[in-house]
Every structure is written in structure tokens, then in C-alpha cells.
Amino acid sequence: MGKAIFITGTGTEIGKTIVTSILFLVLKEMGVKTKIFKPIQTGVLEESDSFADQYWYEEVIGEEKGSTGMYYMEPAVSPHLASEITNTTILPNEIKNKILELKNQYDVVLVEGAGGLAVPLIEHSNGFYMTKDLIQECELPTILVSLAGLGAIHHTLTTVNYAEKHDIKILGLIFNHFDQYNMIHVDNVRTIHKMLNLPIIAKLPTMDSLSKDSLTQLAKTLISKQELKNILSGGLEIEV
């Protein structure tokens, strides 16, 4: 049976989908049979009349059509509200069973979350079923994506503290839109690493153009750094 890993972020609009795509391409280049799965997707991409992440994964990255998600809801809002607006019933057991099914077919399943760890997925009369509940029940080790600019220290530390409080294992950190010439970016990453002592899996630059070819080239560059391969193979307990 393969491994499943959850990809979450310290906030919205930080590039989890692009980071997930890069990890997918890195693992693919390493010879690891990998699948992307985003069980809950909200918000339609107007120009294509499809869901943005589904379109990206299937039309750009090349994943099999109709295979990257489970619940699709048009309103671009939190899943618990989208499900209420669209009268959609989200069943966590269905998601867990699908992840298990994919683990039986692939070496690694990258499960992208909707938003961060504290996002409500389902509202009950007595409370909420949260993203962290799904991660706990599926026993998914997690990679945390953060920006590197102003506010990154607070956002990353509070997210990691929340994860630890709920017994969620953080495999490491990925910093997106990292500028090696920006003093704040460099010091934020150094400070966060010193405070948390978690592996820095990658520091990803802002890219001028986004395509499968450009991300594949970046993936190949990242693979040349042995540290990345060691972190991924060690954290996922896979042979590469």
C-alpha cells in the first residue's frame, strides 16, 4: 500500500495547488507513482466553466479527467457554507475510502486541502467537522505551505502550534514566492526554521509563467538538491 500526504497552507491564495503540482512532478521525476486528489473543490473558473483546481490538474498537469476530486460546489466560499448553499452532503467516510482506494493504486497520494487546517467542512447542530478532523481520521502526515514575506513567522507558528495541539504530524515546510534577494524573506525562513526545527522542503520562487513545462523544469532543478530527495523519501518512507 502507498502513502498519502496532506498539503495545507497558512492561509488562502498562497499557491497550494502550484506547490502540489510541483511535488507531483518532483515525485514523478524520481520514479514514484503519484496521484493528486483534492476531495473538496469550490469556485468555478469563469473562462472555462469548470472548477479552477480541477481544470489545472487535469488540463494543464495532465491528470486523468474526472479523477482529481469528489465534491464540486460552485460558490467560492468555505466548504461548509458551499455545501449548505448547494444542498450538498459531504460524507467524510467517502473521502477516507477514496484515499484508501488511491493508496492501493499509487505509491504516493497528494491530498490537497481547501484552505488551511482550521477550515470547517461540515456544519452540525452541535458544532463543525473541520479539515483537521479529516486529517486526524485519515492519519495523514502534512506538508505546510507558507509565503515568505511579512507575517510569515506568525502565520506559520500559529498553524504549526494548531497542528501539534491536534496531533497532526508536520513533515516539513515549503515557502512559496520566495525571493532569495529579499532580506525579509531570507530572515523569516531562517527564523521560522530556528523556532520550529522543522525541515525546509523547498523555497519556491515566483515564476514568470506557469505551465507544465516550466514546473517540470523547476522540479528537475529541485531534484538536483539531494536534501529535497532525502526529506521526501524519509518523510514518506519510500525508496527512490
N, C-alpha and C positions, 0 to 999 in steps of 0.2 A: 504494500500500500504506500502511496505517495504522501507528501506533506502538504499542508495548507498553511498559508501565512496571510495575515490580515494587514491591509495597508490603510492607515488612518492619517489624519492631519491635525495640526494645532489650530486650524480654523478653516474657513471656506476660501475658495479661489486661490489655493496655494499650489495647485498643479499635481494633485494626487494621480489623476488619470495619465498625465505625461510620465510621471515617475513610475507608475505601474507598468506603462508601456516600455520604458527603458529597462526595468528589471526583467520583464518578459523577454526582451531582445538580448539582454546580457545572458540570461539563463539558456536561451535558445542557442546562442553562440558557444556556450560552454557545453552544449550537447545534452542539456536537461530538457526532457519533455514537459512543457509548461502550458498551463491554461489560465486565462483571465476570466474571472467571474465577478460581476457586480450585481448582487441579487436585487437591490432596490435602486431604481433609477427614476428621477423626477425631472421634469422640464424638457420641452420639445425644442429641438433646433429648428428655428423657423424656416431657414432657407432650404432645408432638406425634408422637413415634415417628419423627422424621426428624432429619437432621443439622442442627445449630444454625445454621451459617452458610448452608447451602443454604436452610433454611426462611426465614431473614431476607431473603436476597437475592431469593428467588422469591415468597414470600408477602407480605412487607412492602414491599420496594422495588419489586417488580413485574417482575423479570427473568423471561424465559421459563422455564417449569418444565422441569427436567432439563438446563438449559443452562449452569449455573454451575460445574460440577465434572467430575471424571473418575474419581478414585479415592475411594471412600467406605468407611471402615472404622470399625466400631462402637467399639472400645476407645478411651477418651480418653487416649491415650498418644502418645509420639513416633512419627512415621510408620514409622521402621524397625522398631520393636517391634510396632506395629499390623499391619504387613504380615506379620510373622512369625506373630503370633497367628492372623490370619485367612487365612493362606496366600495372600496377595495379592502378585502380581508387579507392581511398579511399573516401568514402562518409560519412561525419560526421553525417548526419541525420540518416543513417542506424545504426551507433553506438548508437546514442541517443535513437532511437526507441528500440533497443535491450536492452539497460539498463532499459528503462521504462518497457518493457515486463518482464524482470527478477525481477524488483521491485514488480511487480504484483504477482510474484510466490514465492518470498522469503522474509524473514524478513530483511536480510542484503545482499547486493551485494558488494563484494570487487572487485573494478576495478583497476587492476594493469596497470600502465603506462609503456611505453617504454622509459627508461631513466628518465630524470628529467623534470621539468616544462618548460624549455626553449628549448625543442626538437621540431624541425619542423616536422610536419606530412605530410603536403602537400605544394608543391611549386606552386604559381600562378605567372602570368606575373608581377603582381604588389606587390608581397611580399610572405609571408608564413602564413599558418594556423598552429598554434602552439599547443602543448599539453595544455598550459594554456587556450587557446581558447575553447578547448573541455570541460575542467573542468568548465569554466565560463558558457558555454551554457547549460551544464547539471546540473549546480548548485550543484557541488559535494564538500562536505567538505573533507578535505585532511589530511592524516597522512604522516608525513615526516620521512623517514628512513635515518639515518646517521651512518657513522663509528664514533668511539670514539677517534681515535688516532690523531696524529699531523695533523693539517689542518682542523679538525672538526669544530672549532669555526668559522673560515672564511667561510667555505662552508655552514654551517648551517645558519649563519646570513645572508649571501647574498641570499640564497634560500628563507628564510622567508621574507626578505625585498622585493624580487621579487614577492612573493605570495601576500603580503599586497598591493603592488603597483597595482596589478591586481584584487584586491578584492576577493582573494581566502582564504577561512577560513581554518586555520590550527588547527585541533583538538588536535594535540599533536605530540610528538617526540618519535621515537624508535631508540635506539642506538644498532647497531649490532656489533658483535665481541668485546663485552665489557669485559675487564679484571679488576675485582674488586681490584686486587693487583698491577695494573699499575697506578702509580701516575699521569701520563699524562691523561689517560682515566678518572680517577676519577675527576680530576680538570677540564678537558674540559666539562664534563657533568654538574658539579656544576656551572661553569662559564656561559655556554650557558643558563642554567635554570635561573640564576640570570639576565642575559641580556635580555632574551626574555619573561620570566614569562609564558612559555607555559608548559602544563602538560608533564611530562615524563611518557609515557605509559608503556615502558618496557626497560630494559637494558639486551640484549640477549648475552649470552656467545658464544664463538666459540665452536662448537660441534665436538667431535672426529669422529662421524659417523652421517650421515644424512639418516633417514628413517622415515616412517610414525610413527613407534612405538616410536622412540626417540623424535620426535617432539611432539607427543601426551603426552609423559611423561613430557616434558618441559611445555606444555600447562597446564597440571594439576597443576604443581608447580606454574605457574604464577597465575592461578585462585585462589590459596590459599591466594594470596595477595589481600585483599579486595579493595585496591586502584585501581588496574587494572580494576576490575569489575565496580567500580564507574565511572572511566573515560570512559570506553566503553559504559556503559549503559547511562551515562549522555550525552556524545558527540553524540551518535547515537539516543538518545531519545527512547530507547527500554526498556521494562521490562524484568528483568532476575530473 
